[in-house]
Amino acid sequence: MAKGVDDVTSIKRIAGVIEEMGSSDVICCQEVGQELDAQGRLLLDQPGELKGLLPDHEVFYGAAIDRFIDGKRLRFGNIVLSRLPVLSIAHHRLPQPADAEMANMSRQAIELVVDWKGVPYRIMSTHLEYFSSIQRTAHIDYLCAVYREACARSDFPSRDGGPGYYQGGPETRNTILCGDLNLIPCSEQYQKIVDKRHDAQLLDAWLTLNPGKEHSPTCGIFDRVQWPEGPHCRDYFFVSPEIMDHLRDMSVNTQTDASDHQPVKLTLG
């Protein structure tokens, strides 16, 4: 994370771009790293740097990769920063079926249930596999299953087991799935997410707000080496139908080259 198209790595610049886009209750970032030496001392702490630059937000870090490489313990994954009350949090290690033909890495999703105006909202932030289509499909299937199970728990909550860990959790159908999903709009994998055959269906927030309008590009604007196909969309907000009436705006900052992906903002009201 934080490496710009100019090859300069700067968490401070990323935080500056976030603040320039206006006040945000929840911030989701991908490709966030930590490095520790053999004694456990932090050599690199991007989550900590972001916390220092955005002190009004609580930080939740989920490492998809956490292992020793070349004498250092490397962590790499996603981060969510929230200034809303967080009612619950879950970390999902996404499935990684074998794919000997493609380079691939472990992937992760962070699920937070936050309190917004007295109502629980589930936010799932993730970064899906780029090279392996087999694994990316497995990721989509898993995340859709998590969403459908959450909807079912909301509709048919478990009997409260009393105090302690069996207390009923904050359940809700209100869901936002976001991040770098490495999907092309209207592709077969994209269609799996918005499949209307399921009782629990997610909607593309961009198309809901801009019916018939082509997705704004979220990568390939400045970096034509990694993205020779040019500007196109890989980053999304998918929302549950219950949120549709609260959607107010979705914007893509196409001016900054602080990352190879463009920042995207969703506004509810």
TATAKA-V915175 format. One record per run of one state. SS is the DSSP state (H for helix, E for strand, L for the rest). FROM is the first residue (numbers start at 0). LEN is the number of residues. If there is no record, write none. Layout:
SS/FROM/LEN
SS/FROM/LEN
//
This chain:
L/0/2
E/2/1
L/3/5
E/8/1
L/9/1
H/10/10
L/20/5
E/25/11
L/36/5
E/41/4
H/45/8
L/53/4
E/57/12
L/69/2
E/71/11
L/82/2
E/84/9
L/93/14
E/107/9
L/116/2
E/118/9
L/127/5
H/132/23
L/155/8
H/163/3
L/166/8
E/174/6
L/180/7
H/187/6
L/193/8
E/201/3
H/204/5
L/209/9
E/218/1
L/219/12
E/231/1
L/232/2
E/234/6
H/240/6
E/246/6
L/252/8
E/260/1
L/261/2
E/263/5
L/268/1
//
